[in-house]
Amino acid sequence: MPAPPGIQEGKKDMADKIVVEGSPRQTRGKNEARRLRQTGQVPAVLYGGKGAAITLAVNAKQVGAILRSESGHNTLFQVDLGGKHEPAILKDWLVDPITGKLLHVDLLRVAMDVRMKVKVPVHTFGEPSGVKVQGGVFEVVTREVEIECLPADIPTEFRVDVSGLMLGKQLRANELPLDTAKMKLITEPERVLAHVVALKVEEEKPVEAVAAETATPAEPEVIKKGKKEVEGEEGAEAEAKPKAEKSDKGEKSEKGEKKK
């Protein structure tokens, strides 16, 4: 949703006021990064635009304040490099999952007269009629969309009233209140952002079906029969062996007597 008159025009002025202190980093490595964090700084890289990539150390508190602000990672600010300011936005960042502290940030240079692609969050409000009247369930499918615009025209968010959404209906990306004169939707226009669906009720199975599923399946009769036959054959072989041995011994003794 485009900001009210005067808001977008003031974005560039706001960007000039928000400053993140940075200094070039000469060394890299885990030990150096740990030392920087202990001094209230965080390793960073500034890249993009016409300039070369620069490894930096930036003020962690200033970056954290930007991330917690209303415009979040789409906030325009100035990177102070020893008195030289470069406009930038936060492109990416790494946070410690346990302490929540910043570990590393990527800063992207921006040119105020060059359009850029950014992702903007989508927030819905209102209770859908499909939930209130028809007993459906409201589900958010996609929480942000990608657009292309000038840095000064980046919206903080898109707010959409979904109170008129009925059961089986969807809110799609092409229904967002974009100012098409300033912004271009990059996300697929038909992408579903939210919808109202019917409540799924699991059907109860009959008692007989449940009992049949939980019962231990009987061993096939053929297998049992086969086992008995095998066991019978093994037993017969076991019985036949001593008999054969006895007959052999008998034959040998008879032969021995004849020789004598």
Summary of the structure (lengths in Angstrom):
residues: 260
radius of gyration: 38.3
end to end distance: 122.0
largest distance: 133.3
contacts: 682
relative contact order: 0.11
helix: 33%
strand: 30%
